[in-house]
Amino acid sequence: MAACQSQHHSHVQKVKRNLYMLQIIRALGGSPSSVSTPSI
């Protein structure tokens, strides 16, 4: 169960990071449409 939770947590962190990256790109004036989901 703990392993499952930690795996889910890391996935959530990755999603949050992707959203953060998109926010930065938008703030810089870039168009999110030209950026396919950033893979980190």
Biopython code that builds the backbone (N, CA, C, O; Angstrom):
import numpy as np
from Bio.PDB.StructureBuilder import StructureBuilder

atoms = [
    (1, "MET", "N", (0.837, -1.203, 0.000)),
    (1, "MET", "CA", (0.000, 0.000, 0.000)),
    (1, "MET", "C", (0.879, 1.264, 0.000)),
    (1, "MET", "O", (0.608, 2.230, -0.713)),
    (2, "ALA", "N", (1.922, 1.224, 0.810)),
    (2, "ALA", "CA", (2.810, 2.389, 0.887)),
    (2, "ALA", "C", (3.462, 2.648, -0.471)),
    (2, "ALA", "O", (3.600, 3.795, -0.896)),
    (3, "ALA", "N", (3.859, 1.565, -1.147)),
    (3, "ALA", "CA", (4.491, 1.711, -2.456)),
    (3, "ALA", "C", (3.511, 2.351, -3.429)),
    (3, "ALA", "O", (3.886, 3.198, -4.241)),
    (4, "CYS", "N", (2.268, 1.942, -3.340)),
    (4, "CYS", "CA", (1.239, 2.485, -4.223)),
    (4, "CYS", "C", (1.094, 3.989, -3.980)),
    (4, "CYS", "O", (1.012, 4.779, -4.921)),
    (5, "GLN", "N", (1.064, 4.365, -2.710)),
    (5, "GLN", "CA", (0.884, 5.772, -2.368)),
    (5, "GLN", "C", (2.059, 6.611, -2.849)),
    (5, "GLN", "O", (1.868, 7.701, -3.389)),
    (6, "SER", "N", (3.274, 6.106, -2.653)),
    (6, "SER", "CA", (4.448, 6.876, -3.064)),
    (6, "SER", "C", (4.469, 7.033, -4.587)),
    (6, "SER", "O", (4.868, 8.077, -5.104)),
    (7, "GLN", "N", (4.038, 5.994, -5.297)),
    (7, "GLN", "CA", (4.008, 6.063, -6.759)),
    (7, "GLN", "C", (2.995, 7.118, -7.192)),
    (7, "GLN", "O", (3.252, 7.896, -8.110)),
    (8, "HIS", "N", (1.839, 7.139, -6.523)),
    (8, "HIS", "CA", (0.803, 8.115, -6.840)),
    (8, "HIS", "C", (1.316, 9.521, -6.537)),
    (8, "HIS", "O", (1.056, 10.461, -7.289)),
    (9, "HIS", "N", (2.041, 9.656, -5.438)),
    (9, "HIS", "CA", (2.567, 10.959, -5.033)),
    (9, "HIS", "C", (3.531, 11.491, -6.089)),
    (9, "HIS", "O", (3.478, 12.665, -6.453)),
    (10, "SER", "N", (4.409, 10.622, -6.574)),
    (10, "SER", "CA", (5.381, 11.057, -7.580)),
    (10, "SER", "C", (4.656, 11.473, -8.858)),
    (10, "SER", "O", (5.081, 12.405, -9.542)),
    (11, "HIS", "N", (3.562, 10.782, -9.178)),
    (11, "HIS", "CA", (2.785, 11.126, -10.373)),
    (11, "HIS", "C", (2.160, 12.504, -10.193)),
    (11, "HIS", "O", (2.166, 13.320, -11.115)),
    (12, "VAL", "N", (1.626, 12.760, -9.011)),
    (12, "VAL", "CA", (1.017, 14.060, -8.723)),
    (12, "VAL", "C", (2.066, 15.160, -8.834)),
    (12, "VAL", "O", (1.800, 16.229, -9.382)),
    (13, "GLN", "N", (3.257, 14.890, -8.311)),
    (13, "GLN", "CA", (4.340, 15.871, -8.379)),
    (13, "GLN", "C", (4.671, 16.191, -9.829)),
    (13, "GLN", "O", (4.896, 17.350, -10.178)),
    (14, "LYS", "N", (4.701, 15.158, -10.676)),
    (14, "LYS", "CA", (5.041, 15.346, -12.087)),
    (14, "LYS", "C", (3.980, 16.212, -12.768)),
    (14, "LYS", "O", (4.304, 17.108, -13.549)),
    (15, "VAL", "N", (2.716, 15.936, -12.464)),
    (15, "VAL", "CA", (1.627, 16.709, -13.068)),
    (15, "VAL", "C", (1.705, 18.161, -12.621)),
    (15, "VAL", "O", (1.542, 19.076, -13.429)),
    (16, "LYS", "N", (1.954, 18.369, -11.340)),
    (16, "LYS", "CA", (2.057, 19.735, -10.825)),
    (16, "LYS", "C", (3.202, 20.464, -11.509)),
    (16, "LYS", "O", (3.089, 21.646, -11.833)),
    (17, "ARG", "N", (4.316, 19.747, -11.730)),
    (17, "ARG", "CA", (5.479, 20.362, -12.365)),
    (17, "ARG", "C", (5.136, 20.759, -13.794)),
    (17, "ARG", "O", (5.535, 21.827, -14.258)),
    (18, "ASN", "N", (4.391, 19.896, -14.497)),
    (18, "ASN", "CA", (4.009, 20.200, -15.879)),
    (18, "ASN", "C", (3.116, 21.431, -15.919)),
    (18, "ASN", "O", (3.278, 22.290, -16.786)),
    (19, "LEU", "N", (2.169, 21.520, -14.980)),
    (19, "LEU", "CA", (1.279, 22.675, -14.939)),
    (19, "LEU", "C", (2.081, 23.934, -14.636)),
    (19, "LEU", "O", (1.808, 25.001, -15.186)),
    (20, "TYR", "N", (3.071, 23.803, -13.760)),
    (20, "TYR", "CA", (3.916, 24.941, -13.406)),
    (20, "TYR", "C", (4.680, 25.422, -14.630)),
    (20, "TYR", "O", (4.799, 26.624, -14.867)),
    (21, "MET", "N", (5.199, 24.467, -15.408)),
    (21, "MET", "CA", (5.934, 24.813, -16.624)),
    (21, "MET", "C", (5.020, 25.547, -17.602)),
    (21, "MET", "O", (5.428, 26.530, -18.220)),
    (22, "LEU", "N", (3.792, 25.073, -17.739)),
    (22, "LEU", "CA", (2.851, 25.713, -18.659)),
    (22, "LEU", "C", (2.550, 27.133, -18.205)),
    (22, "LEU", "O", (2.417, 28.037, -19.030)),
    (23, "GLN", "N", (2.443, 27.331, -16.890)),
    (23, "GLN", "CA", (2.173, 28.674, -16.370)),
    (23, "GLN", "C", (3.329, 29.608, -16.705)),
    (23, "GLN", "O", (3.113, 30.760, -17.080)),
    (24, "ILE", "N", (4.561, 29.106, -16.570)),
    (24, "ILE", "CA", (5.743, 29.916, -16.881)),
    (24, "ILE", "C", (5.737, 30.286, -18.361)),
    (24, "ILE", "O", (6.000, 31.432, -18.723)),
    (25, "ILE", "N", (5.433, 29.303, -19.214)),
    (25, "ILE", "CA", (5.412, 29.542, -20.658)),
    (25, "ILE", "C", (4.350, 30.588, -20.997)),
    (25, "ILE", "O", (4.582, 31.471, -21.823)),
    (26, "ARG", "N", (3.188, 30.485, -20.356)),
    (26, "ARG", "CA", (2.122, 31.459, -20.606)),
    (26, "ARG", "C", (2.566, 32.834, -20.138)),
    (26, "ARG", "O", (2.316, 33.836, -20.808)),
    (27, "ALA", "N", (3.228, 32.880, -18.984)),
    (27, "ALA", "CA", (3.670, 34.162, -18.431)),
    (27, "ALA", "C", (4.678, 34.824, -19.370)),
    (27, "ALA", "O", (4.737, 36.049, -19.472)),
    (28, "LEU", "N", (5.465, 33.999, -20.048)),
    (28, "LEU", "CA", (6.471, 34.538, -20.972)),
    (28, "LEU", "C", (5.848, 34.939, -22.307)),
    (28, "LEU", "O", (6.524, 35.497, -23.171)),
    (29, "GLY", "N", (4.563, 34.654, -22.470)),
    (29, "GLY", "CA", (3.887, 35.062, -23.692)),
    (29, "GLY", "C", (3.891, 33.993, -24.765)),
    (29, "GLY", "O", (3.484, 34.245, -25.899)),
    (30, "GLY", "N", (4.351, 32.796, -24.415)),
    (30, "GLY", "CA", (4.338, 31.710, -25.391)),
    (30, "GLY", "C", (2.942, 31.122, -25.486)),
    (30, "GLY", "O", (2.153, 31.243, -24.549)),
    (31, "SER", "N", (2.631, 30.490, -26.601)),
    (31, "SER", "CA", (1.311, 29.887, -26.744)),
    (31, "SER", "C", (1.372, 28.421, -26.318)),
    (31, "SER", "O", (2.152, 27.649, -26.875)),
    (32, "PRO", "N", (0.557, 28.031, -25.337)),
    (32, "PRO", "CA", (0.550, 26.649, -24.855)),
    (32, "PRO", "C", (0.234, 25.653, -25.962)),
    (32, "PRO", "O", (0.631, 24.490, -25.887)),
    (33, "SER", "N", (-0.484, 26.110, -26.995)),
    (33, "SER", "CA", (-0.878, 25.193, -28.066)),
    (33, "SER", "C", (0.340, 24.694, -28.836)),
    (33, "SER", "O", (0.330, 23.590, -29.380)),
    (34, "SER", "N", (1.390, 25.514, -28.878)),
    (34, "SER", "CA", (2.583, 25.116, -29.627)),
    (34, "SER", "C", (3.451, 24.174, -28.802)),
    (34, "SER", "O", (4.400, 23.576, -29.310)),
    (35, "VAL", "N", (3.114, 24.053, -27.534)),
    (35, "VAL", "CA", (3.901, 23.191, -26.649)),
    (35, "VAL", "C", (3.109, 21.937, -26.326)),
    (35, "VAL", "O", (2.076, 22.002, -25.660)),
    (36, "SER", "N", (3.590, 20.803, -26.796)),
    (36, "SER", "CA", (2.936, 19.546, -26.449)),
    (36, "SER", "C", (3.364, 19.195, -25.036)),
    (36, "SER", "O", (4.513, 19.414, -24.654)),
    (37, "THR", "N", (2.438, 18.650, -24.262)),
    (37, "THR", "CA", (2.683, 18.378, -22.841)),
    (37, "THR", "C", (4.156, 18.128, -22.557)),
    (37, "THR", "O", (4.709, 17.119, -22.995)),
    (38, "PRO", "N", (4.794, 19.033, -21.832)),
    (38, "PRO", "CA", (6.229, 18.906, -21.564)),
    (38, "PRO", "C", (6.540, 17.646, -20.777)),
    (38, "PRO", "O", (5.948, 17.413, -19.723)),
    (39, "SER", "N", (7.451, 16.840, -21.268)),
    (39, "SER", "CA", (7.833, 15.626, -20.552)),
    (39, "SER", "C", (9.119, 15.893, -19.789)),
    (39, "SER", "O", (10.140, 16.246, -20.379)),
    (40, "ILE", "N", (9.064, 15.723, -18.480)),
    (40, "ILE", "CA", (10.235, 16.025, -17.655)),
    (40, "ILE", "C", (10.777, 14.733, -17.059)),
    (40, "ILE", "O", (11.767, 14.758, -16.328)),
]
sb = StructureBuilder()
sb.init_structure("model")
sb.init_model(0)
sb.init_chain("A")
sb.init_seg("    ")
for serial, (resi, resn, name, xyz) in enumerate(atoms, 1):
    if name == "N":
        sb.init_residue(resn, " ", resi, " ")
    sb.init_atom(name, np.array(xyz, "f"), 0.0, 1.0, " ", f" {name:<3s}", serial, name[0])
structure = sb.get_structure()
